[in-house]
Amino acid sequence: MVNLHFSLLPRWRGAAPVERAVLAGDPETGVCLMEVAEGLDEGGVYRTERTPINPEETVADLRARLVEIGTDLLVGALADGLGPPAPQEGEVTYAAKVAPDELRLDWSEPAARSHARVRLGRAWTQVRGARLLVTRAAMAAGPAGPPGEVDAELGVACGDGRRLLLLEVQPAGKGPMPAAAWANGARPVGERLA
């Protein structure tokens, strides 16, 4: 038996390797064709394919690319023969499942960290005590007000003086919508998101 694992083992062994790579700001990831072993993702590696992580790429988009890469890797290995696996080398890190609290946007953090949370697909903040999912965003330069303050361009100030521009949001009980459409009704400019 073999397994396709979406990381560059031994980095990100475990349940959420794609999510953890994006949250950590890793510049690249990959797919490992590995032997199945008793320990968590500890088997030897037959083949590895590396790929850069686009700074705007969502986890869903990255995972779809990794499926294509992994499929080609597996088909090629089966055609050529597996050969002996190589032991994993390097520092071991574990990719625990992402808890809902880890997806809460903390506006005192740098914009890149908040943007990474949004790229996971379930990031959230609060407006007037109600949960607001942020489904698409982009980083932008300052000037920015105090962390969490929304400006006229729907940029939210972050702790590093940069802004996270809200592009698509999902208010509680509603479907995803352009942030501009939400702002027409919610009128959040000048408020601070929690």
Secondary structure, 3 states (H helix, E strand, C coil): CEEEECCCCCCCEECCHHHHHHHHCCCEEEEEEEECCCCCCCCCEEEEEEEECCCCCCHHHHHHHHHHHHHHHHHHHHHHCCCCCECCCCCCCEECCCCHHHHECCCCCCHHHHHHHHHCCCCEEEECCEEEEEEEEEEECCCCCCCCEECCCCEEECCCCCEEEEEEEEECCCCCEEHHHHHHHHCCCCCECC
